Structure formats: C-alpha cells, structure tokens
Amino acid sequence: MNVRNYMLLSATSIVFIICSCNKKQDTSSTPLVHNAAEQTRADSILSSIGGQTKIVKINPSKENNIISKKGIQFSIPANAFVTKDGLKPKGNVQVTISEYHNPADILVSKIPMLYQTKNGAAQMESAGMFSITATAKDEELQLAPNKDIAVQVPSKKSDINFNLYYFDPIANAWVQTVDSLSIDQTEPKAHHAPSGKTSIQIVDAGINVEWSAVEANKRMIDGKVISLVKPDCSYKNTDFNFTVATDNFPELNLYKDLVWIGSANKDDRQVEAAFDNDQFINASIIERETPLNRYLMAFQFRHTKFNAYMKIASKSEACELNEELYLSYYDSRPVDENKIEKIATKAKKSKSQSTIFRSFAINKLGLWNCDRLYVLTAKMNITPRFRSITTGESYESTTTYMIDKKINSVWTFTNNIITLDPDSDNIILFINGKGKICYARLNKLSKTHKEKEINLIIDVEEMEENPDNTEALDKLLQSI
C-alpha cells in the first residue's frame, strides 16, 4: 500500500524544511519550441478547472443568511435586490457566490492581483476574496438604495492591516473602499483530558499531545507478529511530502497519514544541500529497529544518497485519533467509533472557534477582496527557458504564473522576464503545447545565484492529469 506521507528531517538541533519536486536549474542554452496559441490554450485549460461556487435560491422579501462552501457568511436584509429599473424582483432570487481563498482559486479565476498606485502597479496579498451576484428570471439584479449586505470572511491571517477592495468592472481595476478591516475572534478555552496512559491537552484550539513511555507491544496484524507503533506528537507541519511503500510493515497501516521525523547519517550541510538544490527521486524503508520503533530509510536524490533513522509522528489534529487506533490494538478491542466521532466533532469545533473573521458591509454586488499590498523584500529578474525533465523538450511560455509559497497571491507575467524574491520558495507554472500544466519549484535561488538578473533554464514537470477542481489543484501546489 502506498501511503502519502509528510516529513520533517532533523539532525541534532537543526531542522530542515524539505520540499518536493525540487528542480535542478542550470544556465545552459537549448533550442526553444514557441507556441503562439499558448495564451488561448492556457485560458481554456484553467477555465475548465472547477472553482468554489455555491448557488442558492432565496425569497427576497425576507431576511436571508447564507454561508458559502468555505464559510463566508452573508446576512442579506429583506427587499435587498432591485432590477436595473429599480423594481422589486418577482418570485425567487438566485444568489451565486464564488470564493477564492488560496493561490489555486486565484490562478483558476484569472482575477488580476495588481493594484494601481501613484507609483505604479503593486501586487495584492489576499486574506479572502469572493464574488456575489443575484438574478431573477435571468435578469441581473443590484442592491437597492440604502441596503447593505453584512459579510464575515474567515481568514488565516491575524494581521489587522488588511483593507477592503472592490473590483470596478467599468474601470477594470481595483478600488480601495475600507482601511483596516475589523477582526472578530472567539477565544477557545483550554480543556484537559482525564489522566490515563497518555497525557492530552488542548490549548488555543490546537491539539498538543505528550505521549507517556510505553513498552513495545506485539500483536498479530495481517498474519504477522509485529510490535505496535505509537506516534510522536511533537510534530510541526512542513511542506515536503513523498510516498513510501509500506507493504512489508503492516503496523503502519493503522495510520491514514504518516509523518516521519528523525536524523540522517550524513553531514547536516550535505543533507540541506540535497533538499535545497538536488532532485528527489524516492525514499524506501530498509528495516525496522525495535523496541525503539525506528525505521531505517534510504533517501535517493539525483546526485546523492543517504540513510536516515526515522520514526512515526503525527499531525497535531490527528494525535487523538491515532491514540484511539493504537490503544484499540493495545487492548485487543474494537475501535470505539463513538469516541472517534466525538474527537472529530471536537476538532471541527476547535477549528471553528479559532477562525478569524473579517467583518464589513458591502453596498454593491460583484467582486470583493480583503487584501493588502505586498512589496518584494528582495528582487531578482529571471529570463526563463523551460525544459521537460523527462523528455528534454524545451518550451517558451508567453504567459507564466508564479506563486510565492508564503504569500496568498499569484503573479502573472506576459513578457519573458519574471521578477521574484530569490530568498523565497517560488512555484512557476505554465501550459505547454500538449495542454498540460507544467511546473517547477525555484527553491531559494539566492543560495546558488548571486546575480540580480540571470538567464535560467528550468527543468519542469508535467502534471499527469489536469485537476478537476481547485481543491485538487491546491493539494498539488502544496506538494510541490
């Protein structure tokens, strides 16, 4: 069974964040394949990926509260809509809400993320964006005079310096309407689990679990006598993910999502260089060491190989679930499904309690954005040329998209120059001649290139299949 895993690799006190699909860049020259129809194809491919849209029918004469797919709350007063002639619509009104919370949503929407200032265009960093429209009998409606819609947008950003922007379709530009959006947040209380074989504490809507020491416990699983594994829940989330075959280790099948933490047998700098600049190929388990429950794993990169002793950990929100799985095998009893359901409900409630909402009112239908302007802290100009990592075929992109993994935005470049922060982890995307999304990760170029302007050949991978929706695309982007 192939299991999707997340990994944090540390050597002594040094922690490495490990990122998949690292591409080896070089500055050699190869012939280009130019495709003049790329922009049309890119628009078509991206438009075919489904976004986050919800359509509801309401009685416009009554007050209506609508929650979008991703939790945006709309409070629509009675008689809020009118036709272009100022008349009340007859019958039900159809309200359509589209929302854009991550780079995948923004990329597919093709919404421009530039704001025109006196000093030129500035990139916008979003903390939540949505479009709301209304129709009655196929006629577009607008908000009635003196009618506002109260909105609460959930956000992962706790900063207060986000403003509200409206996209003016006539001027084809963003217009700032509100400074410093207010924030609503419910502070969760701490809860303590009863004493027992483990110590569990839930604080500030996050689950932190301290595992007590447990001796190795053997159990028959899938016809094999194995020692049970108890996860380490000190894990902190990372971006790197990879697949490891676990067929010969049935104890790992107890856990839906595996996390690996440990230390390598190579010099720290060599390991860091491999993950920063080399191409990851695969990782495989060599052997298990008991009773310490460590696994010797072999890592292979294009230019280096090394082994690392790893142990199972867990994402914080999955710790209690993994504990119940472990203890059910430890006590030779069925999994307590009621307990699993309660844990899941508590985690969901805890997550909702920690959600930050940006609250405001809108007086127009259309596209709105909780946003702030973002300025690159460091700049490097790249003239890219793209080459398939599998076939060696070269491409020239007339439209290239860039995502800085720490910024909720998408940069769009229609010339042959890309401006980026060389100290960031950037993802480059474009559509090739076969209509496939090509991508590469430019991982901290400042470590390998000191020039402010460089010509760069970038090895790109091709997505096997274009994703059907932005949720699938978002997962792919996070794994790059």
C-alpha positions as CSV (number, residue, x, y, z in Angstrom):
1,M,0.0,0.0,0.0
2,N,1.4,3.4,-0.9
3,V,0.7,6.0,1.8
4,R,1.0,9.7,1.4
5,N,3.5,11.0,4.0
6,Y,4.8,14.2,5.4
7,M,8.3,14.5,6.7
8,L,10.4,16.7,9.0
9,L,14.0,15.7,8.9
10,S,16.3,17.0,11.7
11,A,19.9,16.4,12.6
12,T,20.7,17.1,16.2
13,S,19.1,20.5,16.9
14,I,19.0,21.6,13.2
15,V,15.6,21.3,11.5
16,F,15.3,21.1,7.7
17,I,12.1,22.0,5.9
18,I,12.0,19.6,2.9
19,C,10.2,20.4,-0.3
20,S,9.2,18.0,-3.0
21,C,9.8,18.4,-6.7
22,N,12.9,20.5,-6.3
23,K,14.3,21.2,-9.7
24,K,18.0,21.4,-10.6
25,Q,18.4,24.7,-12.5
26,D,21.2,25.4,-15.0
27,T,22.1,28.3,-17.3
28,S,22.9,26.3,-20.4
29,S,21.2,27.0,-23.7
30,T,18.9,24.8,-25.7
31,P,16.6,25.3,-28.7
32,L,13.1,26.6,-27.9
33,V,9.7,25.5,-29.1
34,H,7.4,28.5,-29.3
35,N,3.6,28.1,-29.4
36,A,1.7,31.3,-30.4
37,A,-1.6,29.8,-29.3
38,E,-0.5,29.2,-25.7
39,Q,-2.4,32.1,-24.1
40,T,-5.7,30.8,-25.6
41,R,-4.9,27.3,-24.5
42,A,-3.9,28.4,-21.0
43,D,-7.2,30.3,-20.6
44,S,-9.1,27.2,-21.7
45,I,-7.3,24.8,-19.5
46,L,-7.6,26.9,-16.4
47,S,-11.2,27.7,-17.1
48,S,-12.0,24.0,-17.2
49,I,-10.9,23.6,-13.6
50,G,-13.9,23.9,-11.3
51,G,-13.8,26.6,-8.6
52,Q,-15.6,27.1,-5.3
53,T,-19.1,28.3,-6.3
54,K,-22.4,28.0,-4.4
55,I,-25.8,28.8,-5.9
56,V,-28.9,29.3,-3.7
57,K,-32.5,30.4,-4.3
58,I,-34.0,32.8,-1.7
59,N,-37.2,34.6,-1.0
60,P,-36.1,38.3,-1.5
61,S,-38.9,39.7,0.7
62,K,-37.4,38.0,3.8
63,E,-34.1,38.3,5.6
64,N,-31.7,35.6,4.4
65,N,-28.4,34.3,5.9
66,I,-26.2,32.3,3.5
67,I,-22.9,30.5,4.3
68,S,-20.6,29.8,1.3
69,K,-18.8,26.5,0.8
70,K,-15.8,27.7,2.7
71,G,-17.6,29.5,5.5
72,I,-18.1,33.1,4.3
73,Q,-21.2,34.4,6.0
74,F,-23.7,36.7,4.3
75,S,-26.6,38.5,6.0
76,I,-28.9,39.8,3.3
77,P,-31.7,42.1,4.5
78,A,-35.3,41.8,3.3
79,N,-36.0,43.5,-0.1
80,A,-32.3,44.0,-0.7
81,F,-32.4,43.5,-4.5
82,V,-33.9,45.5,-7.4
83,T,-33.8,45.4,-11.1
84,K,-31.9,47.9,-13.2
85,D,-35.1,49.9,-13.4
86,G,-35.4,50.0,-9.6
87,L,-38.2,47.5,-9.3
88,K,-38.5,44.7,-6.8
89,P,-38.0,41.2,-8.5
90,K,-40.9,38.9,-8.7
91,G,-40.5,35.4,-7.4
92,N,-37.3,33.8,-6.0
93,V,-33.9,35.3,-6.5
94,Q,-30.9,33.2,-7.4
95,V,-27.7,34.2,-5.5
96,T,-24.4,33.0,-6.8
97,I,-21.3,33.1,-4.5
98,S,-17.8,32.3,-5.8
99,E,-14.9,32.4,-3.4
100,Y,-11.1,32.5,-3.7
101,H,-9.1,31.6,-0.6
102,N,-5.8,30.2,-1.9
103,P,-3.4,30.5,-4.9
104,A,-5.2,27.7,-6.7
105,D,-8.5,29.5,-6.5
106,I,-6.8,32.7,-7.7
107,L,-4.9,31.0,-10.5
108,V,-8.0,29.4,-12.0
109,S,-10.2,32.5,-11.6
110,K,-7.6,34.6,-13.6
111,I,-8.5,37.6,-11.3
112,P,-5.9,40.3,-11.7
113,M,-3.9,40.7,-8.5
114,L,-2.4,44.1,-9.2
115,Y,-3.5,47.4,-7.7
116,Q,-2.6,50.7,-9.4
117,T,-0.9,53.1,-7.1
118,K,0.7,56.5,-7.8
119,N,4.0,54.8,-8.1
120,G,2.8,52.0,-10.4
121,A,1.2,48.6,-10.1
122,A,1.5,46.8,-6.7
123,Q,0.9,43.1,-6.0
124,M,-2.0,42.2,-3.8
125,E,-1.9,39.6,-1.0
126,S,-5.4,38.3,-0.3
127,A,-6.9,37.3,3.1
128,G,-10.2,36.2,1.5
129,M,-11.9,37.1,-1.8
130,F,-15.3,36.5,-3.2
131,S,-17.9,37.4,-5.8
132,I,-21.6,37.7,-5.1
133,T,-24.2,38.2,-7.8
134,A,-28.0,37.9,-8.0
135,T,-30.5,37.2,-10.8
136,A,-34.3,36.8,-11.1
137,K,-35.7,35.2,-14.3
138,D,-32.3,35.6,-15.9
139,E,-32.2,39.3,-15.2
140,E,-29.2,40.7,-13.3
141,L,-30.1,42.5,-10.1
142,Q,-28.4,45.1,-8.0
143,L,-28.6,46.2,-4.4
144,A,-31.4,48.5,-3.6
145,P,-30.6,52.0,-2.3
146,N,-29.6,52.1,1.4
147,K,-29.4,48.3,1.5
148,D,-26.1,46.7,2.6
149,I,-25.1,43.0,2.9
150,A,-23.1,42.2,6.1
151,V,-20.2,39.9,5.4
152,Q,-17.9,37.8,7.6
153,V,-14.9,36.3,5.8
154,P,-12.9,33.6,7.6
155,S,-9.2,34.2,7.3
156,K,-5.9,32.5,8.3
157,K,-4.2,35.9,8.6
158,S,-4.5,37.5,12.0
159,D,-2.9,40.8,10.9
160,I,-5.1,43.8,11.2
161,N,-3.5,45.7,8.3
162,F,-5.8,44.3,5.6
163,N,-8.1,46.6,3.6
164,L,-11.2,46.1,1.5
165,Y,-11.2,46.4,-2.2
166,Y,-13.9,46.3,-4.9
167,F,-13.2,45.4,-8.5
168,D,-14.7,48.1,-10.7
169,P,-15.7,46.3,-14.0
170,I,-16.0,49.5,-15.9
171,A,-12.5,50.8,-15.0
172,N,-11.2,47.2,-15.0
173,A,-9.3,48.0,-11.8
174,W,-9.4,47.5,-8.0
175,V,-10.8,50.4,-5.9
176,Q,-10.0,50.5,-2.1
177,T,-13.1,51.1,-0.1
178,V,-12.2,50.4,3.6
179,D,-9.0,50.8,5.6
180,S,-8.1,48.2,8.3
181,L,-10.9,45.6,8.4
182,S,-12.1,44.8,11.8
183,I,-11.4,41.3,13.2
184,D,-13.8,39.1,15.2
185,Q,-12.4,36.1,17.1
186,T,-13.7,33.8,19.7
187,E,-11.0,32.7,22.1
188,P,-11.3,29.0,22.9
189,K,-10.8,27.7,26.4
190,A,-8.3,25.1,27.4
191,H,-9.5,21.6,28.1
192,H,-7.7,18.8,29.8
193,A,-8.2,15.1,29.2
194,P,-8.6,12.7,32.1
195,S,-5.5,11.0,33.4
196,G,-4.6,7.6,31.9
197,K,-2.0,6.0,29.7
198,T,-1.5,9.3,27.9
199,S,-1.5,13.0,28.7
200,I,-3.6,15.1,26.4
201,Q,-4.0,18.8,26.5
202,I,-6.0,21.0,24.1
203,V,-5.0,24.6,24.2
204,D,-5.8,27.5,22.0
205,A,-7.7,25.4,19.5
206,G,-4.7,23.2,18.7
207,I,-4.1,19.7,19.9
208,N,-0.8,19.0,21.7
209,V,-0.2,15.5,22.9
210,E,2.5,14.3,25.2
211,W,2.9,10.5,24.9
212,S,3.9,8.6,28.0
213,A,6.6,5.9,27.6
214,V,5.1,2.6,26.6
215,E,7.0,-0.7,26.2
216,A,7.0,-2.5,22.9
217,N,3.7,-4.4,22.4
218,K,3.4,-7.3,20.0
219,R,0.2,-8.0,18.1
220,M,-0.8,-10.2,15.2
221,I,-1.6,-8.0,12.2
222,D,-2.2,-9.3,8.7
223,G,-0.8,-12.7,9.6
224,K,2.5,-11.2,11.0
225,V,3.6,-10.7,14.6
226,I,4.7,-7.1,14.9
227,S,5.4,-4.5,17.6
228,L,2.9,-1.7,17.7
229,V,4.0,1.8,16.9
230,K,3.0,4.8,19.0
231,P,3.3,8.2,17.2
232,D,5.4,11.1,18.4
233,C,3.1,14.1,18.5
234,S,5.7,16.8,18.8
235,Y,5.5,17.2,15.0
236,K,5.3,20.6,13.4
237,N,3.9,20.9,9.9
238,T,6.1,21.1,6.8
239,D,5.7,21.4,3.1
240,F,7.6,18.3,2.0
241,N,5.7,15.2,1.1
242,F,6.6,11.9,-0.6
243,T,5.3,8.3,-1.0
244,V,6.8,5.3,0.8
245,A,5.8,1.7,0.2
246,T,4.7,0.2,3.5
247,D,3.6,-3.3,2.3
248,N,6.2,-5.1,4.4
249,F,5.3,-3.1,7.5
250,P,1.6,-3.8,8.3
251,E,1.8,-1.8,11.6
252,L,1.9,1.3,9.5
253,N,-1.4,0.6,8.0
254,L,-3.0,1.6,11.3
255,Y,-2.4,5.2,10.4
256,K,-4.1,7.0,7.4
257,D,-1.5,9.8,7.3
258,L,2.1,9.2,8.3
259,V,4.6,11.7,9.4
260,W,8.4,11.0,9.6
261,I,10.8,12.7,11.9
262,G,14.4,11.7,12.6
263,S,18.1,12.3,11.7
264,A,20.4,11.4,8.8
265,N,23.8,9.7,8.7
266,K,25.3,12.5,6.6
267,D,26.7,15.9,7.4
268,D,23.9,18.5,8.0
269,R,25.1,20.7,5.2
270,Q,25.1,17.8,2.7
271,V,21.5,16.9,3.6
272,E,20.4,20.5,3.4
273,A,22.1,20.9,0.0
274,A,20.3,17.8,-1.3
275,F,16.9,19.0,-0.4
276,D,17.6,22.6,-1.5
277,N,19.2,22.0,-4.8
278,D,19.0,18.3,-5.9
279,Q,16.1,16.4,-7.4
280,F,14.4,14.0,-5.0
281,I,13.8,10.5,-6.5
282,N,12.5,8.2,-3.8
283,A,12.6,7.0,-0.2
284,S,12.3,3.4,0.9
285,I,12.2,1.6,4.3
286,I,15.2,-0.7,4.8
287,E,14.5,-2.1,8.2
288,R,12.7,-1.6,11.5
289,E,14.5,-1.3,14.8
290,T,12.7,-2.4,17.9
291,P,11.9,-1.7,20.7
292,L,12.7,1.9,19.7
293,N,10.2,1.8,16.9
294,R,12.7,3.5,14.5
295,Y,12.8,2.8,10.8
296,L,16.0,2.9,8.7
297,M,15.0,4.7,5.5
298,A,17.1,5.2,2.3
299,F,16.8,8.5,0.5
300,Q,17.9,8.8,-3.1
301,F,18.5,12.1,-5.0
302,R,19.9,12.5,-8.4
303,H,23.4,13.3,-7.1
304,T,23.4,11.9,-3.6
305,K,22.2,9.1,-1.4
306,F,22.0,8.8,2.4
307,N,20.2,6.8,5.1
308,A,18.2,8.2,8.0
309,Y,16.7,6.8,11.1
310,M,13.1,7.9,11.1
311,K,10.1,7.4,13.5
312,I,6.4,7.8,13.1
313,A,4.9,11.1,14.2
314,S,1.5,12.7,13.6
315,K,-0.1,15.9,12.7
316,S,-1.4,17.5,15.8
317,E,-5.1,17.3,14.8
318,A,-4.7,13.6,14.2
319,C,-3.0,12.7,17.5
320,E,-6.1,11.7,19.4
321,L,-7.4,9.7,16.5
322,N,-4.1,7.8,16.3
323,E,-4.1,7.3,20.0
324,E,-7.5,5.5,19.8
325,L,-6.3,3.4,16.9
326,Y,-3.2,2.4,18.9
327,L,-5.0,1.7,22.2
328,S,-7.6,-0.4,20.4
329,Y,-4.9,-2.7,19.2
330,Y,-3.0,-2.4,22.5
331,D,-6.2,-3.5,24.5
332,S,-7.3,-6.0,21.8
333,R,-10.6,-4.3,21.4
334,P,-12.6,-2.9,18.5
335,V,-12.0,0.8,17.7
336,D,-14.5,3.0,19.6
337,E,-16.4,4.6,16.8
338,N,-18.3,6.9,19.1
339,K,-15.1,8.2,20.5
340,I,-13.7,8.7,17.0
341,E,-16.8,10.7,16.2
342,K,-16.5,12.8,19.3
343,I,-12.8,13.5,18.6
344,A,-13.7,14.6,15.1
345,T,-16.5,16.8,16.3
346,K,-14.3,18.4,18.9
347,A,-11.5,19.0,16.4
348,K,-14.0,20.6,14.0
349,K,-15.5,22.8,16.8
350,S,-12.0,23.8,17.9
351,K,-11.0,24.8,14.4
352,S,-14.2,26.9,14.0
353,Q,-13.5,28.6,17.4
354,S,-10.1,29.6,16.3
355,T,-11.2,31.1,13.0
356,I,-10.6,34.8,12.4
357,F,-13.4,36.7,10.7
358,R,-13.0,39.9,8.9
359,S,-16.3,41.8,9.2
360,F,-17.6,44.5,6.9
361,A,-20.7,45.5,4.8
362,I,-20.9,45.8,1.0
363,N,-23.2,48.1,-0.9
364,K,-22.6,46.7,-4.4
365,L,-22.8,43.2,-5.9
366,G,-19.6,42.0,-7.6
367,L,-16.0,41.1,-6.7
368,W,-14.6,42.0,-3.3
369,N,-11.2,41.3,-1.8
370,C,-9.8,41.5,1.8
371,D,-6.3,42.5,0.8
372,R,-3.1,44.4,1.4
373,L,-0.3,45.5,-0.9
374,Y,2.8,43.3,-1.0
375,V,6.3,44.5,-1.8
376,L,9.1,42.1,-2.5
377,T,11.7,42.3,0.2
378,A,14.4,41.3,-2.3
379,K,14.2,41.2,-6.1
380,M,15.8,39.1,-8.8
381,N,14.9,39.3,-12.5
382,I,14.9,36.0,-14.4
383,T,14.7,35.4,-18.1
384,P,13.5,31.8,-18.0
385,R,13.6,29.0,-20.6
386,F,11.8,25.8,-19.8
387,R,12.8,22.2,-20.4
388,S,10.9,19.0,-19.8
389,I,12.6,17.0,-17.1
390,T,11.5,13.7,-18.7
391,T,11.9,14.3,-22.5
392,G,14.3,17.2,-22.7
393,E,11.9,19.1,-24.9
394,S,12.1,22.9,-24.5
395,Y,9.3,25.3,-24.2
396,E,8.8,29.1,-24.3
397,S,6.0,30.4,-22.2
398,T,4.1,33.6,-23.3
399,T,2.2,33.6,-20.0
400,T,3.9,32.4,-16.9
401,Y,2.4,32.2,-13.4
402,M,4.3,32.4,-10.2
403,I,3.3,31.5,-6.6
404,D,5.5,32.5,-3.6
405,K,4.7,29.8,-1.1
406,K,4.5,32.3,1.8
407,I,2.1,34.7,0.0
408,N,-1.5,34.2,-0.8
409,S,-1.4,35.6,-4.3
410,V,-0.5,34.8,-7.9
411,W,1.9,36.8,-10.1
412,T,1.2,36.8,-13.9
413,F,3.9,37.5,-16.4
414,T,3.2,38.0,-20.1
415,N,6.7,39.0,-21.1
416,N,9.8,36.9,-20.9
417,I,11.0,38.3,-17.6
418,I,10.0,37.0,-14.1
419,T,10.6,39.2,-11.0
420,L,10.7,37.2,-7.8
421,D,12.2,37.1,-4.3
422,P,15.3,34.9,-4.5
423,D,15.1,34.0,-0.8
424,S,11.6,32.6,-1.1
425,D,10.3,29.2,-2.3
426,N,8.6,30.0,-5.6
427,I,6.5,27.8,-7.9
428,I,6.5,28.5,-11.6
429,L,3.6,27.3,-13.8
430,F,2.6,27.5,-17.5
431,I,0.6,25.5,-20.1
432,N,2.7,23.5,-22.6
433,G,1.9,22.7,-26.2
434,K,0.1,19.5,-25.2
435,G,-2.3,21.4,-23.0
436,K,-0.7,20.2,-19.7
437,I,0.2,22.2,-16.7
438,C,3.9,22.4,-16.3
439,Y,5.5,23.4,-13.0
440,A,8.8,23.8,-11.2
441,R,9.9,24.9,-7.8
442,L,12.6,27.6,-7.7
443,N,14.0,26.9,-4.2
444,K,15.9,29.8,-2.6
445,L,17.8,31.0,-5.7
446,S,19.9,33.3,-3.5
447,K,21.9,30.3,-2.3
448,T,23.0,29.4,-5.8
449,H,22.8,32.6,-7.8
450,K,24.1,36.0,-6.7
451,E,23.2,37.9,-9.9
452,K,20.3,40.3,-9.8
453,E,19.4,39.4,-13.4
454,I,20.0,35.9,-14.8
455,N,19.1,33.7,-17.8
456,L,17.9,30.4,-16.4
457,I,16.9,27.1,-17.9
458,I,14.4,25.5,-15.6
459,D,13.6,21.8,-15.6
460,V,9.8,21.4,-15.4
461,E,7.5,18.5,-14.6
462,E,4.2,17.9,-16.3
463,M,1.1,17.2,-14.3
464,E,-0.1,13.8,-15.5
465,E,-3.7,14.9,-15.5
466,N,-5.1,18.4,-15.1
467,P,-7.1,18.6,-11.8
468,D,-10.9,18.8,-11.9
469,N,-11.2,21.4,-9.3
470,T,-9.3,24.0,-7.3
471,E,-9.2,21.8,-4.1
472,A,-7.3,19.1,-6.0
473,L,-5.1,21.8,-7.6
474,D,-4.4,23.3,-4.2
475,K,-3.2,19.9,-2.8
476,L,-0.9,19.5,-5.8
477,L,0.6,23.0,-5.3
478,Q,1.2,22.4,-1.6
479,S,3.0,19.2,-2.5
480,I,5.4,20.9,-5.0
